[in-house]
Amino acid sequence: MTKTKLDVIVVEELDPGFRDEVALMPGGENIRKCYACGTCAAGCPVTNIDDGYNCRTIIRKVLYGMREEVLGSKEIWLCMMCYRCYARCPQQVNFTDIMRALRHIAVRDGFAPVEMLAKEDDADKKAQTLRRDLVKAAAAGKKPAAKKQSTKK
């Protein structure tokens, strides 16, 4: 079996102060309460569409001190900030705010290229516009334009 970087954790490369840094950020206070139950991942809409994304894994990596791996990953930019994980978390860890803190640290410490941030803003605007339109259509009792239902039986 070939080992990958994910299979081996090199203790000398860990930053034990990373979890404390995240815990000091607004919203990061409860990160140490996580006991990896998986409720966050079970309710996450991003996990449903991306097999590589797992909120529980991100929190574990923060707690282990895997600073560069977390801040340099694309996964911290995939969170939709929907707060479903927080609503379901028995420990009220508030993963959404932890992701916000991780993004802040990534930008501050140069892990997020400027062109990537611009693309992220554009994607967020498009996603929010689509979400708004779907919610408005549902509230009005209309079928969304994106998925027309056939009237043939």
Number of C-alpha atoms within 10 A of each C-alpha: 3 4 7 7 8 7 8 8 11 9 11 6 11 18 16 15 14 18 22 17 15 24 18 14 16 11 18 23 18 17 24 17 11 19 13 13 12 15 17 25 21 16 17 20 15 18 17 12 9 11 8 9 19 19 24 18 15 21 23 18 18 27 22 17 20 22 20 16 15 21 23 13 14 13 17 20 17 14 20 16 14 12 17 19 23 19 15 17 19 14 14 14 24 22 27 21 20 24 24 20 21 22 18 16 17 20 15 10 10 11 16 19 10 11 8 12 13 11 11 14 11 11 12 13 12 12 13 12 12 13 12 12 14 17 14 13 14 12 10 9 9 11 13 14 10 8 7 8 9 6 5 4 3
